Amino acid sequence: MSKSELASLLAKYNSRMGLATIAVAIGILGEYIAHFVFTKEKKNKMEWVCTVLFALLVVGGVSGEYWYGKQLSETVDSLQRLSDGEVANANKNASEADEGAKKVEAASKGLDKQISEAKAQVASANAASPLPLRRSVQR
Protein backbone atom coordinates (compact mmCIF):
# COMPACT_ATOMS: atom_id res chain seq x y z
CA MET A 1 0.00 0.00 0.00
CA SER A 2 1.09 3.55 -0.62
CA LYS A 3 1.56 6.18 2.07
CA SER A 4 -1.61 8.01 1.04
CA GLU A 5 -3.67 4.81 1.22
CA LEU A 6 -2.27 4.04 4.68
CA ALA A 7 -2.94 7.60 5.84
CA SER A 8 -6.52 7.29 4.57
CA LEU A 9 -6.95 4.03 6.51
CA LEU A 10 -5.60 5.68 9.65
CA ALA A 11 -8.16 8.46 9.39
CA LYS A 12 -10.98 5.97 8.70
CA TYR A 13 -10.10 3.67 11.61
CA ASN A 14 -9.57 6.60 13.95
CA SER A 15 -13.02 8.04 13.21
CA ARG A 16 -14.68 4.63 13.60
CA MET A 17 -12.88 4.10 16.88
CA GLY A 18 -14.25 7.47 17.99
CA LEU A 19 -17.76 6.33 17.11
CA ALA A 20 -17.23 3.13 19.11
CA THR A 21 -16.14 5.23 22.09
CA ILE A 22 -19.29 7.34 21.77
CA ALA A 23 -21.36 4.14 21.72
CA VAL A 24 -19.69 3.02 24.97
CA ALA A 25 -20.39 6.39 26.59
CA ILE A 26 -24.05 6.38 25.52
CA GLY A 27 -24.44 2.78 26.65
CA ILE A 28 -23.00 3.41 30.09
CA LEU A 29 -25.00 6.62 30.50
CA GLY A 30 -28.15 4.81 29.41
CA GLU A 31 -27.53 1.97 31.86
CA TYR A 32 -27.19 4.44 34.72
CA ILE A 33 -30.28 6.35 33.66
CA ALA A 34 -32.26 3.12 33.31
CA HIS A 35 -31.06 1.99 36.69
CA PHE A 36 -32.17 5.18 38.45
CA VAL A 37 -35.38 5.73 36.45
CA PHE A 38 -36.61 2.17 36.83
CA THR A 39 -36.10 1.60 40.53
CA LYS A 40 -39.02 -0.78 41.06
CA GLU A 41 -38.53 -4.25 42.44
CA LYS A 42 -39.90 -5.93 39.32
CA LYS A 43 -38.88 -4.66 35.91
CA ASN A 44 -41.41 -4.41 33.11
CA LYS A 45 -40.73 -5.21 29.46
CA MET A 46 -39.70 -1.64 28.56
CA GLU A 47 -37.16 -1.56 31.35
CA TRP A 48 -35.61 -4.84 30.19
CA VAL A 49 -35.45 -3.60 26.60
CA CYS A 50 -33.67 -0.41 27.70
CA THR A 51 -31.25 -2.32 29.91
CA VAL A 52 -30.39 -4.84 27.17
CA LEU A 53 -30.13 -2.14 24.48
CA PHE A 54 -27.70 -0.05 26.51
CA ALA A 55 -25.70 -3.12 27.54
CA LEU A 56 -25.39 -4.08 23.85
CA LEU A 57 -24.17 -0.55 23.08
CA VAL A 58 -21.46 -0.92 25.72
CA VAL A 59 -20.37 -4.35 24.48
CA GLY A 60 -20.52 -3.24 20.83
CA GLY A 61 -18.63 -0.05 21.59
CA VAL A 62 -15.88 -1.82 23.51
CA SER A 63 -15.61 -4.42 20.76
CA GLY A 64 -15.41 -1.65 18.17
CA GLU A 65 -12.73 0.15 20.14
CA TYR A 66 -10.71 -3.06 20.30
CA TRP A 67 -11.20 -3.89 16.60
CA TYR A 68 -10.42 -0.44 15.25
CA GLY A 69 -7.56 0.01 17.72
CA LYS A 70 -6.06 -3.19 16.36
CA GLN A 71 -6.56 -1.99 12.77
CA LEU A 72 -4.96 1.36 13.64
CA SER A 73 -1.97 -0.40 15.16
CA GLU A 74 -1.49 -2.66 12.12
CA THR A 75 -1.81 0.31 9.75
CA VAL A 76 0.72 2.33 11.76
CA ASP A 77 3.11 -0.65 11.66
CA SER A 78 2.73 -0.87 7.86
CA LEU A 79 3.33 2.85 7.51
CA GLN A 80 6.41 2.59 9.75
CA ARG A 81 7.82 -0.29 7.66
CA LEU A 82 7.25 1.72 4.48
CA SER A 83 8.95 4.77 5.98
CA ASP A 84 11.87 2.68 7.26
CA GLY A 85 12.35 1.26 3.76
CA GLU A 86 12.35 4.73 2.25
CA VAL A 87 14.89 5.96 4.81
CA ALA A 88 17.13 2.95 4.15
CA ASN A 89 16.90 3.56 0.40
CA ALA A 90 17.70 7.27 0.85
CA ASN A 91 20.70 6.38 3.03
CA LYS A 92 21.92 3.92 0.41
CA ASN A 93 21.56 6.54 -2.35
CA ALA A 94 23.39 9.12 -0.23
CA SER A 95 26.22 6.66 0.42
CA GLU A 96 26.51 5.87 -3.30
CA ALA A 97 26.53 9.58 -4.14
CA ASP A 98 29.24 10.17 -1.53
CA GLU A 99 31.37 7.39 -3.04
CA GLY A 100 30.87 8.87 -6.50
CA ALA A 101 31.90 12.32 -5.26
CA LYS A 102 35.05 10.86 -3.71
CA LYS A 103 35.96 9.19 -7.03
CA VAL A 104 35.37 12.44 -8.94
CA GLU A 105 37.49 14.33 -6.41
CA ALA A 106 40.34 11.81 -6.76
CA ALA A 107 40.14 11.99 -10.56
CA SER A 108 40.16 15.79 -10.38
CA LYS A 109 43.32 15.76 -8.27
CA GLY A 110 44.97 13.47 -10.83
CA LEU A 111 43.98 15.82 -13.65
CA ASP A 112 45.29 18.85 -11.73
CA LYS A 113 48.66 17.09 -11.41
CA GLN A 114 48.71 16.31 -15.15
CA ILE A 115 47.87 19.93 -16.01
CA SER A 116 50.67 21.19 -13.77
CA GLU A 117 53.12 18.77 -15.39
CA ALA A 118 52.00 19.82 -18.89
CA LYS A 119 52.43 23.51 -18.02
CA ALA A 120 55.93 22.79 -16.72
CA GLN A 121 56.77 20.95 -19.96
CA VAL A 122 55.45 23.84 -22.08
CA ALA A 123 57.46 26.35 -20.05
CA SER A 124 60.57 24.17 -20.37
CA ALA A 125 60.01 23.78 -24.10
CA ASN A 126 59.54 27.54 -24.52
CA ALA A 127 62.74 28.23 -22.59
CA ALA A 128 64.71 25.72 -24.64
CA SER A 129 63.35 26.88 -28.00
CA PRO A 130 65.81 28.83 -30.20
CA LEU A 131 62.97 30.81 -31.75
CA PRO A 132 61.12 33.33 -29.65
CA LEU A 133 57.47 32.44 -29.42
CA ARG A 134 54.95 35.22 -29.57
CA ARG A 135 52.63 33.56 -27.12
CA SER A 136 52.85 30.58 -24.89
CA VAL A 137 50.15 28.08 -24.05
CA GLN A 138 49.05 28.60 -20.48
CA ARG A 139 45.93 28.14 -18.53
N, C-alpha and C positions, 0 to 999 in steps of 0.2 A: 504494500500500500504506500501511497505517496504521503508526504507530510500534510498536505491540505486535506486529504481524506481522513487521516488520523486526527487532525485537529477538529474536523467536522464531527467525527465520532465522539471525541472528548466533550464537545459542546452538547451533543445529543444525550449522551449518558449522564452528564452532569445535570441537565434540566430534568430528565426523568427521575434521577435520584432525588432531586428537589421535590418533585411531585409526590414521590413515595414518602418523603419526610412529612409533607403536608398531610398525607393520608394518615400517617401515624398520629400526628398531632390532633387531627379531627376525631380520629377513633378514640384516643385517650380522653379527650375533652367530652365526647359524647358518652363514653362509659361513666365518667364522673357525673355528668348531668343526669343520665338515666338512673344512676344509683341514688342521687339525692331527690330527684323528682318522684320516682316510684319507690317510696319507702314503705309500702304496705308489706304485710307478712307474706301474702300470696300474690304472685305476679300474674297479670292477665296477659293475653296473647300479644297485645301491642308492646308491652314492656319487654317480653321475650324477644320480639322481633328487633326492637331497638338495641337491646343488649347484644344479640348475635350480630347484627349489622355493624355496630361499632367495634366489636371484637374482631370481625373479619377485616375491617379497615386497618386495625392495628397489625394483625398478622400479615395482611397483604402489603401494607406499607413497610414493615420490617423486612419482609421477603424482597420487596422491590429495592430497598436500600442495599441489602446484601448483594442482590444480583447486579444492579447497576454499579455498585462500588467495585465489584469484581471485574466488570467490563471496563470500567475506568482504569483500574490497575493494569489490566492486560494491554489496554490501548497505550497507556503511558509507557509501559515496558517496550512495546513495539516502536514507539516514537523515540525512546532512548536508544534502542539498538540501531535504528536508522541514523540518528544523529551521531552516534559513536562511529558508525561506518563512514559517514561523511567526514568526520574529524580525522580519522585514520587515513582516509584517502587524501585529504588536504595536506596532512603531515608528510605523506609519502611524496606528493607532488612538490612540496616545498623542499624536501631533502634532495630530490632529483634536480630541481632547479639550482640548488646550492652547489651540487656536484658539477653541474654544467657551467656555472659561473666560475668555479675554481679552475676548470679545464681551460676556459676562455682566458682567464687571467694568466695562467701559466703559458699559454700559447702567445699571448700578448707580450709577456716578458721576453720570450724567445725571439719574437719579431723585433722588439726594441733593441736587443743585442745585435741582431743581424743588421739592422739599419745603422747602428753605431759603427759596426765593423765596415760596412760599405762606405760610409762617409769618410772613415779613416783611410780606406783604400783610394777613394777619389782624391782626397787631399794629398796623399802620398804620390799618386800618379800626376797630379797637377804640379807638384813641387819638382818631380823628376823630369817633367816634360821639357824638351829644348825649346818648344814654341810657346810663346805666351798665349794663354787662352783668354778670350774676352770675358767669358763667364764660366763659372764652375757650377757643377750640379750639387745643390745642397737643399736640404729640407729643414 
